């Protein structure tokens, strides 16, 4: 099932399928390691949902909700 990073719940994990957006914002996400094929774990959400703290490629990264909305994930199946 595909979801955007800003739509998942704390504790969920997904695989990045696509990073949308254009120009400098997309480049900035790529430079931070937010690239297709990377696994993302949502660690925390601020009370109003902005920002989000994720774990990607072994480090913690904080993204704004608008940035997270550009990242499309394939969700891992619950076991």
mmJSON file of the N, C-alpha and C atoms, coordinates in Angstrom:
{"data_MODEL":{"atom_site":{
"group_PDB":["ATOM","ATOM","ATOM","ATOM","ATOM","ATOM","ATOM","ATOM","ATOM","ATOM","ATOM","ATOM","ATOM","ATOM","ATOM","ATOM","ATOM","ATOM","ATOM","ATOM","ATOM","ATOM","ATOM","ATOM","ATOM","ATOM","ATOM","ATOM","ATOM","ATOM","ATOM","ATOM","ATOM","ATOM","ATOM","ATOM","ATOM","ATOM","ATOM","ATOM","ATOM","ATOM","ATOM","ATOM","ATOM","ATOM","ATOM","ATOM","ATOM","ATOM","ATOM","ATOM","ATOM","ATOM","ATOM","ATOM","ATOM","ATOM","ATOM","ATOM","ATOM","ATOM","ATOM","ATOM","ATOM","ATOM","ATOM","ATOM","ATOM","ATOM","ATOM","ATOM","ATOM","ATOM","ATOM","ATOM","ATOM","ATOM","ATOM","ATOM","ATOM","ATOM","ATOM","ATOM","ATOM","ATOM","ATOM","ATOM","ATOM","ATOM","ATOM","ATOM","ATOM","ATOM","ATOM","ATOM","ATOM","ATOM","ATOM","ATOM","ATOM","ATOM","ATOM","ATOM","ATOM","ATOM","ATOM","ATOM","ATOM","ATOM","ATOM","ATOM","ATOM","ATOM","ATOM","ATOM","ATOM","ATOM","ATOM","ATOM","ATOM","ATOM","ATOM","ATOM","ATOM","ATOM","ATOM","ATOM","ATOM","ATOM","ATOM","ATOM","ATOM","ATOM","ATOM","ATOM","ATOM","ATOM","ATOM","ATOM","ATOM","ATOM","ATOM","ATOM","ATOM","ATOM","ATOM","ATOM","ATOM","ATOM","ATOM","ATOM","ATOM","ATOM","ATOM","ATOM","ATOM","ATOM","ATOM","ATOM","ATOM","ATOM","ATOM","ATOM","ATOM","ATOM","ATOM","ATOM","ATOM","ATOM","ATOM","ATOM","ATOM","ATOM","ATOM","ATOM","ATOM","ATOM","ATOM","ATOM","ATOM","ATOM","ATOM","ATOM","ATOM","ATOM","ATOM","ATOM","ATOM","ATOM","ATOM","ATOM","ATOM","ATOM","ATOM","ATOM","ATOM","ATOM","ATOM","ATOM","ATOM","ATOM","ATOM","ATOM","ATOM","ATOM","ATOM","ATOM","ATOM","ATOM","ATOM","ATOM","ATOM","ATOM","ATOM","ATOM","ATOM","ATOM","ATOM","ATOM","ATOM","ATOM","ATOM","ATOM","ATOM","ATOM","ATOM","ATOM","ATOM","ATOM","ATOM","ATOM","ATOM","ATOM","ATOM","ATOM","ATOM"],
"id":[1,2,3,4,5,6,7,8,9,10,11,12,13,14,15,16,17,18,19,20,21,22,23,24,25,26,27,28,29,30,31,32,33,34,35,36,37,38,39,40,41,42,43,44,45,46,47,48,49,50,51,52,53,54,55,56,57,58,59,60,61,62,63,64,65,66,67,68,69,70,71,72,73,74,75,76,77,78,79,80,81,82,83,84,85,86,87,88,89,90,91,92,93,94,95,96,97,98,99,100,101,102,103,104,105,106,107,108,109,110,111,112,113,114,115,116,117,118,119,120,121,122,123,124,125,126,127,128,129,130,131,132,133,134,135,136,137,138,139,140,141,142,143,144,145,146,147,148,149,150,151,152,153,154,155,156,157,158,159,160,161,162,163,164,165,166,167,168,169,170,171,172,173,174,175,176,177,178,179,180,181,182,183,184,185,186,187,188,189,190,191,192,193,194,195,196,197,198,199,200,201,202,203,204,205,206,207,208,209,210,211,212,213,214,215,216,217,218,219,220,221,222,223,224,225,226,227,228,229,230,231,232,233,234,235,236,237],
"type_symbol":["N","C","C","N","C","C","N","C","C","N","C","C","N","C","C","N","C","C","N","C","C","N","C","C","N","C","C","N","C","C","N","C","C","N","C","C","N","C","C","N","C","C","N","C","C","N","C","C","N","C","C","N","C","C","N","C","C","N","C","C","N","C","C","N","C","C","N","C","C","N","C","C","N","C","C","N","C","C","N","C","C","N","C","C","N","C","C","N","C","C","N","C","C","N","C","C","N","C","C","N","C","C","N","C","C","N","C","C","N","C","C","N","C","C","N","C","C","N","C","C","N","C","C","N","C","C","N","C","C","N","C","C","N","C","C","N","C","C","N","C","C","N","C","C","N","C","C","N","C","C","N","C","C","N","C","C","N","C","C","N","C","C","N","C","C","N","C","C","N","C","C","N","C","C","N","C","C","N","C","C","N","C","C","N","C","C","N","C","C","N","C","C","N","C","C","N","C","C","N","C","C","N","C","C","N","C","C","N","C","C","N","C","C","N","C","C","N","C","C","N","C","C","N","C","C","N","C","C","N","C","C","N","C","C","N","C","C"],
"label_atom_id":["N","CA","C","N","CA","C","N","CA","C","N","CA","C","N","CA","C","N","CA","C","N","CA","C","N","CA","C","N","CA","C","N","CA","C","N","CA","C","N","CA","C","N","CA","C","N","CA","C","N","CA","C","N","CA","C","N","CA","C","N","CA","C","N","CA","C","N","CA","C","N","CA","C","N","CA","C","N","CA","C","N","CA","C","N","CA","C","N","CA","C","N","CA","C","N","CA","C","N","CA","C","N","CA","C","N","CA","C","N","CA","C","N","CA","C","N","CA","C","N","CA","C","N","CA","C","N","CA","C","N","CA","C","N","CA","C","N","CA","C","N","CA","C","N","CA","C","N","CA","C","N","CA","C","N","CA","C","N","CA","C","N","CA","C","N","CA","C","N","CA","C","N","CA","C","N","CA","C","N","CA","C","N","CA","C","N","CA","C","N","CA","C","N","CA","C","N","CA","C","N","CA","C","N","CA","C","N","CA","C","N","CA","C","N","CA","C","N","CA","C","N","CA","C","N","CA","C","N","CA","C","N","CA","C","N","CA","C","N","CA","C","N","CA","C","N","CA","C","N","CA","C","N","CA","C","N","CA","C","N","CA","C","N","CA","C","N","CA","C","N","CA","C","N","CA","C"],
"label_alt_id":[null,null,null,null,null,null,null,null,null,null,null,null,null,null,null,null,null,null,null,null,null,null,null,null,null,null,null,null,null,null,null,null,null,null,null,null,null,null,null,null,null,null,null,null,null,null,null,null,null,null,null,null,null,null,null,null,null,null,null,null,null,null,null,null,null,null,null,null,null,null,null,null,null,null,null,null,null,null,null,null,null,null,null,null,null,null,null,null,null,null,null,null,null,null,null,null,null,null,null,null,null,null,null,null,null,null,null,null,null,null,null,null,null,null,null,null,null,null,null,null,null,null,null,null,null,null,null,null,null,null,null,null,null,null,null,null,null,null,null,null,null,null,null,null,null,null,null,null,null,null,null,null,null,null,null,null,null,null,null,null,null,null,null,null,null,null,null,null,null,null,null,null,null,null,null,null,null,null,null,null,null,null,null,null,null,null,null,null,null,null,null,null,null,null,null,null,null,null,null,null,null,null,null,null,null,null,null,null,null,null,null,null,null,null,null,null,null,null,null,null,null,null,null,null,null,null,null,null,null,null,null,null,null,null,null,null,null],
"label_comp_id":["UNK","UNK","UNK","UNK","UNK","UNK","UNK","UNK","UNK","UNK","UNK","UNK","UNK","UNK","UNK","UNK","UNK","UNK","UNK","UNK","UNK","UNK","UNK","UNK","UNK","UNK","UNK","UNK","UNK","UNK","UNK","UNK","UNK","UNK","UNK","UNK","UNK","UNK","UNK","UNK","UNK","UNK","UNK","UNK","UNK","UNK","UNK","UNK","UNK","UNK","UNK","UNK","UNK","UNK","UNK","UNK","UNK","UNK","UNK","UNK","UNK","UNK","UNK","UNK","UNK","UNK","UNK","UNK","UNK","UNK","UNK","UNK","UNK","UNK","UNK","UNK","UNK","UNK","UNK","UNK","UNK","UNK","UNK","UNK","UNK","UNK","UNK","UNK","UNK","UNK","UNK","UNK","UNK","UNK","UNK","UNK","UNK","UNK","UNK","UNK","UNK","UNK","UNK","UNK","UNK","UNK","UNK","UNK","UNK","UNK","UNK","UNK","UNK","UNK","UNK","UNK","UNK","UNK","UNK","UNK","UNK","UNK","UNK","UNK","UNK","UNK","UNK","UNK","UNK","UNK","UNK","UNK","UNK","UNK","UNK","UNK","UNK","UNK","UNK","UNK","UNK","UNK","UNK","UNK","UNK","UNK","UNK","UNK","UNK","UNK","UNK","UNK","UNK","UNK","UNK","UNK","UNK","UNK","UNK","UNK","UNK","UNK","UNK","UNK","UNK","UNK","UNK","UNK","UNK","UNK","UNK","UNK","UNK","UNK","UNK","UNK","UNK","UNK","UNK","UNK","UNK","UNK","UNK","UNK","UNK","UNK","UNK","UNK","UNK","UNK","UNK","UNK","UNK","UNK","UNK","UNK","UNK","UNK","UNK","UNK","UNK","UNK","UNK","UNK","UNK","UNK","UNK","UNK","UNK","UNK","UNK","UNK","UNK","UNK","UNK","UNK","UNK","UNK","UNK","UNK","UNK","UNK","UNK","UNK","UNK","UNK","UNK","UNK","UNK","UNK","UNK","UNK","UNK","UNK","UNK","UNK","UNK"],
"label_asym_id":["A","A","A","A","A","A","A","A","A","A","A","A","A","A","A","A","A","A","A","A","A","A","A","A","A","A","A","A","A","A","A","A","A","A","A","A","A","A","A","A","A","A","A","A","A","A","A","A","A","A","A","A","A","A","A","A","A","A","A","A","A","A","A","A","A","A","A","A","A","A","A","A","A","A","A","A","A","A","A","A","A","A","A","A","A","A","A","A","A","A","A","A","A","A","A","A","A","A","A","A","A","A","A","A","A","A","A","A","A","A","A","A","A","A","A","A","A","A","A","A","A","A","A","A","A","A","A","A","A","A","A","A","A","A","A","A","A","A","A","A","A","A","A","A","A","A","A","A","A","A","A","A","A","A","A","A","A","A","A","A","A","A","A","A","A","A","A","A","A","A","A","A","A","A","A","A","A","A","A","A","A","A","A","A","A","A","A","A","A","A","A","A","A","A","A","A","A","A","A","A","A","A","A","A","A","A","A","A","A","A","A","A","A","A","A","A","A","A","A","A","A","A","A","A","A","A","A","A","A","A","A","A","A","A","A","A","A"],
"label_entity_id":["1","1","1","1","1","1","1","1","1","1","1","1","1","1","1","1","1","1","1","1","1","1","1","1","1","1","1","1","1","1","1","1","1","1","1","1","1","1","1","1","1","1","1","1","1","1","1","1","1","1","1","1","1","1","1","1","1","1","1","1","1","1","1","1","1","1","1","1","1","1","1","1","1","1","1","1","1","1","1","1","1","1","1","1","1","1","1","1","1","1","1","1","1","1","1","1","1","1","1","1","1","1","1","1","1","1","1","1","1","1","1","1","1","1","1","1","1","1","1","1","1","1","1","1","1","1","1","1","1","1","1","1","1","1","1","1","1","1","1","1","1","1","1","1","1","1","1","1","1","1","1","1","1","1","1","1","1","1","1","1","1","1","1","1","1","1","1","1","1","1","1","1","1","1","1","1","1","1","1","1","1","1","1","1","1","1","1","1","1","1","1","1","1","1","1","1","1","1","1","1","1","1","1","1","1","1","1","1","1","1","1","1","1","1","1","1","1","1","1","1","1","1","1","1","1","1","1","1","1","1","1","1","1","1","1","1","1"],
"label_seq_id":[1,1,1,2,2,2,3,3,3,4,4,4,5,5,5,6,6,6,7,7,7,8,8,8,9,9,9,10,10,10,11,11,11,12,12,12,13,13,13,14,14,14,15,15,15,16,16,16,17,17,17,18,18,18,19,19,19,20,20,20,21,21,21,22,22,22,23,23,23,24,24,24,25,25,25,26,26,26,27,27,27,28,28,28,29,29,29,30,30,30,31,31,31,32,32,32,33,33,33,34,34,34,35,35,35,36,36,36,37,37,37,38,38,38,39,39,39,40,40,40,41,41,41,42,42,42,43,43,43,44,44,44,45,45,45,46,46,46,47,47,47,48,48,48,49,49,49,50,50,50,51,51,51,52,52,52,53,53,53,54,54,54,55,55,55,56,56,56,57,57,57,58,58,58,59,59,59,60,60,60,61,61,61,62,62,62,63,63,63,64,64,64,65,65,65,66,66,66,67,67,67,68,68,68,69,69,69,70,70,70,71,71,71,72,72,72,73,73,73,74,74,74,75,75,75,76,76,76,77,77,77,78,78,78,79,79,79],
"pdbx_PDB_ins_code":[null,null,null,null,null,null,null,null,null,null,null,null,null,null,null,null,null,null,null,null,null,null,null,null,null,null,null,null,null,null,null,null,null,null,null,null,null,null,null,null,null,null,null,null,null,null,null,null,null,null,null,null,null,null,null,null,null,null,null,null,null,null,null,null,null,null,null,null,null,null,null,null,null,null,null,null,null,null,null,null,null,null,null,null,null,null,null,null,null,null,null,null,null,null,null,null,null,null,null,null,null,null,null,null,null,null,null,null,null,null,null,null,null,null,null,null,null,null,null,null,null,null,null,null,null,null,null,null,null,null,null,null,null,null,null,null,null,null,null,null,null,null,null,null,null,null,null,null,null,null,null,null,null,null,null,null,null,null,null,null,null,null,null,null,null,null,null,null,null,null,null,null,null,null,null,null,null,null,null,null,null,null,null,null,null,null,null,null,null,null,null,null,null,null,null,null,null,null,null,null,null,null,null,null,null,null,null,null,null,null,null,null,null,null,null,null,null,null,null,null,null,null,null,null,null,null,null,null,null,null,null,null,null,null,null,null,null],
"Cartn_x":[0.847,0.0,0.901,0.584,1.358,0.761,1.642,1.241,2.319,1.94,2.927,3.509,4.733,5.421,4.662,3.985,3.247,1.959,1.569,0.329,0.525,1.756,1.962,1.967,1.81,1.754,3.128,3.315,4.56,4.77,5.978,6.31,6.21,5.658,5.537,6.808,7.027,8.206,7.755,8.469,8.147,9.388,9.259,10.332,10.015,10.951,10.713,10.622,9.51,9.295,9.568,9.206,9.326,9.446,10.239,10.337,9.864,8.768,8.193,8.803,8.286,8.798,9.768,10.24,11.128,12.25,13.27,14.32,15.067,15.297,16.148,15.587,14.26,13.672,13.919,13.69,13.936,15.419,16.274,17.72,18.135,17.536,17.839,17.46,16.281,15.86,16.838,17.239,18.205,19.527,19.989,21.257,21.209,20.015,19.865,19.676,19.68,19.552,18.148,17.2,15.817,15.728,16.066,16.109,15.334,14.848,14.141,15.005,14.369,15.061,15.467,15.44,15.811,14.617,14.91,13.873,13.739,12.485,12.189,11.364,11.75,11.004,10.587,9.285,8.796,8.945,9.861,10.158,9.193,8.988,8.164,7.432,6.323,5.59,5.339,5.499,5.165,3.647,3.163,1.732,0.811,1.217,0.39,0.823,1.711,2.13,3.279,3.841,4.917,5.954,7.169,7.819,7.712,8.295,8.359,9.81,10.057,11.419,11.45,12.336,12.444,13.85,13.959,15.266,15.417,16.512,16.798,18.301,18.699,20.12,20.954,20.342,21.069,21.202,20.554,20.593,19.21,19.06,17.779,17.732,16.565,16.37,15.008,14.941,13.68,13.228,11.96,11.388,10.11,9.846,8.565,7.495,6.254,5.141,5.058,5.323,5.258,6.344,7.513,8.579,8.213,7.672,7.293,6.19,5.34,4.249,4.765,6.01,6.593,7.164,7.232,7.862,6.776,6.797,5.823,6.484,5.805,6.339,5.509,6.174,5.518,5.572,4.417,4.356,4.677,5.403,5.665,4.386,4.182,2.99,3.098,2.018,2.001,1.977,2.708,2.781,2.047],
"Cartn_y":[-1.167,0.0,1.241,2.204,3.438,4.509,5.204,6.325,7.385,8.6,9.673,9.677,10.135,10.123,10.906,11.976,12.767,12.078,10.966,10.266,9.062,8.615,7.412,7.74,6.688,6.847,6.581,7.103,6.888,5.383,4.918,3.504,2.717,3.311,2.607,2.764,1.785,1.756,1.598,2.256,2.134,2.267,1.864,1.935,3.07,3.968,5.106,4.613,4.92,4.562,5.73,6.952,8.108,9.367,10.313,11.635,12.636,13.328,14.298,15.673,16.677,18.03,18.376,19.607,20.098,20.935,21.103,22.06,21.831,22.937,22.922,22.072,22.056,21.26,19.774,19.303,17.89,17.563,18.449,18.246,18.174,19.04,19.056,17.736,17.197,15.904,14.805,14.8,13.802,13.933,15.159,15.385,14.882,14.886,14.402,12.882,12.219,10.764,10.26,11.154,10.758,10.419,9.163,8.713,7.408,7.117,5.854,4.665,3.705,2.507,2.549,3.721,3.847,3.485,2.883,2.535,3.674,4.032,5.143,4.628,5.033,4.713,6.029,6.207,7.44,7.327,8.118,8.081,8.929,10.175,11.111,12.071,12.592,13.681,14.737,15.991,17.076,17.068,17.683,17.649,18.081,19.041,19.468,18.805,17.813,17.062,17.677,18.753,19.43,19.924,19.468,18.583,17.104,16.27,14.827,14.434,13.478,12.967,11.541,11.292,9.973,9.422,8.101,7.453,6.933,7.331,6.917,6.73,5.612,5.311,5.405,5.048,4.994,6.306,7.356,8.615,9.229,10.153,10.823,12.091,12.356,13.508,14.109,15.419,16.111,16.798,16.56,17.142,17.891,18.937,19.62,18.768,18.998,18.241,18.424,19.64,19.898,19.123,18.962,18.172,16.685,16.231,14.822,14.44,15.387,15.111,14.787,15.102,14.838,13.423,12.704,11.376,10.305,9.461,8.359,7.064,6.367,5.13,3.916,2.781,1.475,0.965,0.789,0.398,-1.068,-1.385,-2.788,-3.403,-4.642,-5.353,-5.694,-5.51,-5.866,-7.38,-7.879,-9.343,-9.756],
"Cartn_z":[0.0,0.0,0.0,-0.839,-0.92,-0.008,0.71,1.567,1.476,1.805,1.893,3.307,3.428,4.718,5.784,5.409,6.401,6.855,6.226,6.566,7.484,7.676,8.478,9.97,10.774,12.225,12.842,14.042,14.776,14.959,14.684,14.824,13.529,12.482,11.205,10.376,9.515,8.648,7.204,6.298,4.882,4.015,2.777,1.791,0.815,0.616,-0.281,-1.716,-2.371,-3.766,-4.692,-4.24,-5.113,-4.271,-4.752,-4.13,-5.165,-4.845,-5.77,-5.514,-6.169,-6.003,-7.111,-7.064,-8.113,-7.529,-8.329,-8.029,-6.734,-6.027,-4.834,-3.705,-3.533,-2.449,-2.671,-3.887,-4.2,-4.033,-4.497,-4.375,-2.907,-2.08,-0.648,0.008,-0.34,0.201,-0.217,-1.479,-1.956,-1.206,-0.998,-0.3,1.142,1.749,3.129,3.19,2.035,2.013,1.791,1.535,1.273,-0.214,-0.536,-1.925,-2.076,-3.282,-3.499,-3.095,-2.429,-1.962,-0.498,0.112,1.526,2.413,3.556,4.527,5.536,5.841,6.749,7.924,9.127,10.354,10.985,11.233,11.859,13.369,13.939,15.374,16.183,15.766,16.551,15.628,16.155,15.508,16.57,16.206,17.13,17.356,18.432,18.745,17.599,16.809,15.677,14.37,14.459,13.286,12.504,12.993,12.26,13.253,13.25,12.278,12.641,11.765,11.951,12.158,13.023,13.187,12.671,11.71,11.1,11.313,11.176,11.118,9.7,9.048,7.686,7.555,6.967,6.744,8.026,9.171,10.431,11.178,10.742,11.49,11.577,12.538,12.743,11.897,11.326,10.459,10.779,10.829,11.081,9.801,9.433,8.217,8.546,7.797,7.902,7.226,7.61,7.052,5.53,5.041,3.597,2.841,3.461,2.842,2.856,3.97,4.109,3.123,2.755,1.818,0.413,0.134,-1.185,-1.296,-0.182,-0.144,-0.145,-1.176,-1.326,-0.857,0.06,0.662,0.287,0.201,0.158,1.583,2.207,3.61,3.792,4.885,5.225,5.756,5.421,5.874,7.353,8.098,9.523,9.644,10.634,10.81,12.054],
"occupancy":[1.0,1.0,1.0,1.0,1.0,1.0,1.0,1.0,1.0,1.0,1.0,1.0,1.0,1.0,1.0,1.0,1.0,1.0,1.0,1.0,1.0,1.0,1.0,1.0,1.0,1.0,1.0,1.0,1.0,1.0,1.0,1.0,1.0,1.0,1.0,1.0,1.0,1.0,1.0,1.0,1.0,1.0,1.0,1.0,1.0,1.0,1.0,1.0,1.0,1.0,1.0,1.0,1.0,1.0,1.0,1.0,1.0,1.0,1.0,1.0,1.0,1.0,1.0,1.0,1.0,1.0,1.0,1.0,1.0,1.0,1.0,1.0,1.0,1.0,1.0,1.0,1.0,1.0,1.0,1.0,1.0,1.0,1.0,1.0,1.0,1.0,1.0,1.0,1.0,1.0,1.0,1.0,1.0,1.0,1.0,1.0,1.0,1.0,1.0,1.0,1.0,1.0,1.0,1.0,1.0,1.0,1.0,1.0,1.0,1.0,1.0,1.0,1.0,1.0,1.0,1.0,1.0,1.0,1.0,1.0,1.0,1.0,1.0,1.0,1.0,1.0,1.0,1.0,1.0,1.0,1.0,1.0,1.0,1.0,1.0,1.0,1.0,1.0,1.0,1.0,1.0,1.0,1.0,1.0,1.0,1.0,1.0,1.0,1.0,1.0,1.0,1.0,1.0,1.0,1.0,1.0,1.0,1.0,1.0,1.0,1.0,1.0,1.0,1.0,1.0,1.0,1.0,1.0,1.0,1.0,1.0,1.0,1.0,1.0,1.0,1.0,1.0,1.0,1.0,1.0,1.0,1.0,1.0,1.0,1.0,1.0,1.0,1.0,1.0,1.0,1.0,1.0,1.0,1.0,1.0,1.0,1.0,1.0,1.0,1.0,1.0,1.0,1.0,1.0,1.0,1.0,1.0,1.0,1.0,1.0,1.0,1.0,1.0,1.0,1.0,1.0,1.0,1.0,1.0,1.0,1.0,1.0,1.0,1.0,1.0,1.0,1.0,1.0,1.0,1.0,1.0,1.0,1.0,1.0,1.0,1.0,1.0],
"B_iso_or_equiv":[0.0,0.0,0.0,0.0,0.0,0.0,0.0,0.0,0.0,0.0,0.0,0.0,0.0,0.0,0.0,0.0,0.0,0.0,0.0,0.0,0.0,0.0,0.0,0.0,0.0,0.0,0.0,0.0,0.0,0.0,0.0,0.0,0.0,0.0,0.0,0.0,0.0,0.0,0.0,0.0,0.0,0.0,0.0,0.0,0.0,0.0,0.0,0.0,0.0,0.0,0.0,0.0,0.0,0.0,0.0,0.0,0.0,0.0,0.0,0.0,0.0,0.0,0.0,0.0,0.0,0.0,0.0,0.0,0.0,0.0,0.0,0.0,0.0,0.0,0.0,0.0,0.0,0.0,0.0,0.0,0.0,0.0,0.0,0.0,0.0,0.0,0.0,0.0,0.0,0.0,0.0,0.0,0.0,0.0,0.0,0.0,0.0,0.0,0.0,0.0,0.0,0.0,0.0,0.0,0.0,0.0,0.0,0.0,0.0,0.0,0.0,0.0,0.0,0.0,0.0,0.0,0.0,0.0,0.0,0.0,0.0,0.0,0.0,0.0,0.0,0.0,0.0,0.0,0.0,0.0,0.0,0.0,0.0,0.0,0.0,0.0,0.0,0.0,0.0,0.0,0.0,0.0,0.0,0.0,0.0,0.0,0.0,0.0,0.0,0.0,0.0,0.0,0.0,0.0,0.0,0.0,0.0,0.0,0.0,0.0,0.0,0.0,0.0,0.0,0.0,0.0,0.0,0.0,0.0,0.0,0.0,0.0,0.0,0.0,0.0,0.0,0.0,0.0,0.0,0.0,0.0,0.0,0.0,0.0,0.0,0.0,0.0,0.0,0.0,0.0,0.0,0.0,0.0,0.0,0.0,0.0,0.0,0.0,0.0,0.0,0.0,0.0,0.0,0.0,0.0,0.0,0.0,0.0,0.0,0.0,0.0,0.0,0.0,0.0,0.0,0.0,0.0,0.0,0.0,0.0,0.0,0.0,0.0,0.0,0.0,0.0,0.0,0.0,0.0,0.0,0.0,0.0,0.0,0.0,0.0,0.0,0.0],
"pdbx_formal_charge":[null,null,null,null,null,null,null,null,null,null,null,null,null,null,null,null,null,null,null,null,null,null,null,null,null,null,null,null,null,null,null,null,null,null,null,null,null,null,null,null,null,null,null,null,null,null,null,null,null,null,null,null,null,null,null,null,null,null,null,null,null,null,null,null,null,null,null,null,null,null,null,null,null,null,null,null,null,null,null,null,null,null,null,null,null,null,null,null,null,null,null,null,null,null,null,null,null,null,null,null,null,null,null,null,null,null,null,null,null,null,null,null,null,null,null,null,null,null,null,null,null,null,null,null,null,null,null,null,null,null,null,null,null,null,null,null,null,null,null,null,null,null,null,null,null,null,null,null,null,null,null,null,null,null,null,null,null,null,null,null,null,null,null,null,null,null,null,null,null,null,null,null,null,null,null,null,null,null,null,null,null,null,null,null,null,null,null,null,null,null,null,null,null,null,null,null,null,null,null,null,null,null,null,null,null,null,null,null,null,null,null,null,null,null,null,null,null,null,null,null,null,null,null,null,null,null,null,null,null,null,null,null,null,null,null,null,null],
"auth_seq_id":[1,1,1,2,2,2,3,3,3,4,4,4,5,5,5,6,6,6,7,7,7,8,8,8,9,9,9,10,10,10,11,11,11,12,12,12,13,13,13,14,14,14,15,15,15,16,16,16,17,17,17,18,18,18,19,19,19,20,20,20,21,21,21,22,22,22,23,23,23,24,24,24,25,25,25,26,26,26,27,27,27,28,28,28,29,29,29,30,30,30,31,31,31,32,32,32,33,33,33,34,34,34,35,35,35,36,36,36,37,37,37,38,38,38,39,39,39,40,40,40,41,41,41,42,42,42,43,43,43,44,44,44,45,45,45,46,46,46,47,47,47,48,48,48,49,49,49,50,50,50,51,51,51,52,52,52,53,53,53,54,54,54,55,55,55,56,56,56,57,57,57,58,58,58,59,59,59,60,60,60,61,61,61,62,62,62,63,63,63,64,64,64,65,65,65,66,66,66,67,67,67,68,68,68,69,69,69,70,70,70,71,71,71,72,72,72,73,73,73,74,74,74,75,75,75,76,76,76,77,77,77,78,78,78,79,79,79],
"auth_comp_id":["UNK","UNK","UNK","UNK","UNK","UNK","UNK","UNK","UNK","UNK","UNK","UNK","UNK","UNK","UNK","UNK","UNK","UNK","UNK","UNK","UNK","UNK","UNK","UNK","UNK","UNK","UNK","UNK","UNK","UNK","UNK","UNK","UNK","UNK","UNK","UNK","UNK","UNK","UNK","UNK","UNK","UNK","UNK","UNK","UNK","UNK","UNK","UNK","UNK","UNK","UNK","UNK","UNK","UNK","UNK","UNK","UNK","UNK","UNK","UNK","UNK","UNK","UNK","UNK","UNK","UNK","UNK","UNK","UNK","UNK","UNK","UNK","UNK","UNK","UNK","UNK","UNK","UNK","UNK","UNK","UNK","UNK","UNK","UNK","UNK","UNK","UNK","UNK","UNK","UNK","UNK","UNK","UNK","UNK","UNK","UNK","UNK","UNK","UNK","UNK","UNK","UNK","UNK","UNK","UNK","UNK","UNK","UNK","UNK","UNK","UNK","UNK","UNK","UNK","UNK","UNK","UNK","UNK","UNK","UNK","UNK","UNK","UNK","UNK","UNK","UNK","UNK","UNK","UNK","UNK","UNK","UNK","UNK","UNK","UNK","UNK","UNK","UNK","UNK","UNK","UNK","UNK","UNK","UNK","UNK","UNK","UNK","UNK","UNK","UNK","UNK","UNK","UNK","UNK","UNK","UNK","UNK","UNK","UNK","UNK","UNK","UNK","UNK","UNK","UNK","UNK","UNK","UNK","UNK","UNK","UNK","UNK","UNK","UNK","UNK","UNK","UNK","UNK","UNK","UNK","UNK","UNK","UNK","UNK","UNK","UNK","UNK","UNK","UNK","UNK","UNK","UNK","UNK","UNK","UNK","UNK","UNK","UNK","UNK","UNK","UNK","UNK","UNK","UNK","UNK","UNK","UNK","UNK","UNK","UNK","UNK","UNK","UNK","UNK","UNK","UNK","UNK","UNK","UNK","UNK","UNK","UNK","UNK","UNK","UNK","UNK","UNK","UNK","UNK","UNK","UNK","UNK","UNK","UNK","UNK","UNK","UNK"],
"auth_asym_id":["A","A","A","A","A","A","A","A","A","A","A","A","A","A","A","A","A","A","A","A","A","A","A","A","A","A","A","A","A","A","A","A","A","A","A","A","A","A","A","A","A","A","A","A","A","A","A","A","A","A","A","A","A","A","A","A","A","A","A","A","A","A","A","A","A","A","A","A","A","A","A","A","A","A","A","A","A","A","A","A","A","A","A","A","A","A","A","A","A","A","A","A","A","A","A","A","A","A","A","A","A","A","A","A","A","A","A","A","A","A","A","A","A","A","A","A","A","A","A","A","A","A","A","A","A","A","A","A","A","A","A","A","A","A","A","A","A","A","A","A","A","A","A","A","A","A","A","A","A","A","A","A","A","A","A","A","A","A","A","A","A","A","A","A","A","A","A","A","A","A","A","A","A","A","A","A","A","A","A","A","A","A","A","A","A","A","A","A","A","A","A","A","A","A","A","A","A","A","A","A","A","A","A","A","A","A","A","A","A","A","A","A","A","A","A","A","A","A","A","A","A","A","A","A","A","A","A","A","A","A","A","A","A","A","A","A","A"],
"auth_atom_id":["N","CA","C","N","CA","C","N","CA","C","N","CA","C","N","CA","C","N","CA","C","N","CA","C","N","CA","C","N","CA","C","N","CA","C","N","CA","C","N","CA","C","N","CA","C","N","CA","C","N","CA","C","N","CA","C","N","CA","C","N","CA","C","N","CA","C","N","CA","C","N","CA","C","N","CA","C","N","CA","C","N","CA","C","N","CA","C","N","CA","C","N","CA","C","N","CA","C","N","CA","C","N","CA","C","N","CA","C","N","CA","C","N","CA","C","N","CA","C","N","CA","C","N","CA","C","N","CA","C","N","CA","C","N","CA","C","N","CA","C","N","CA","C","N","CA","C","N","CA","C","N","CA","C","N","CA","C","N","CA","C","N","CA","C","N","CA","C","N","CA","C","N","CA","C","N","CA","C","N","CA","C","N","CA","C","N","CA","C","N","CA","C","N","CA","C","N","CA","C","N","CA","C","N","CA","C","N","CA","C","N","CA","C","N","CA","C","N","CA","C","N","CA","C","N","CA","C","N","CA","C","N","CA","C","N","CA","C","N","CA","C","N","CA","C","N","CA","C","N","CA","C","N","CA","C","N","CA","C","N","CA","C","N","CA","C","N","CA","C","N","CA","C","N","CA","C"],
"pdbx_PDB_model_num":[1,1,1,1,1,1,1,1,1,1,1,1,1,1,1,1,1,1,1,1,1,1,1,1,1,1,1,1,1,1,1,1,1,1,1,1,1,1,1,1,1,1,1,1,1,1,1,1,1,1,1,1,1,1,1,1,1,1,1,1,1,1,1,1,1,1,1,1,1,1,1,1,1,1,1,1,1,1,1,1,1,1,1,1,1,1,1,1,1,1,1,1,1,1,1,1,1,1,1,1,1,1,1,1,1,1,1,1,1,1,1,1,1,1,1,1,1,1,1,1,1,1,1,1,1,1,1,1,1,1,1,1,1,1,1,1,1,1,1,1,1,1,1,1,1,1,1,1,1,1,1,1,1,1,1,1,1,1,1,1,1,1,1,1,1,1,1,1,1,1,1,1,1,1,1,1,1,1,1,1,1,1,1,1,1,1,1,1,1,1,1,1,1,1,1,1,1,1,1,1,1,1,1,1,1,1,1,1,1,1,1,1,1,1,1,1,1,1,1,1,1,1,1,1,1,1,1,1,1,1,1,1,1,1,1,1,1]
}}}
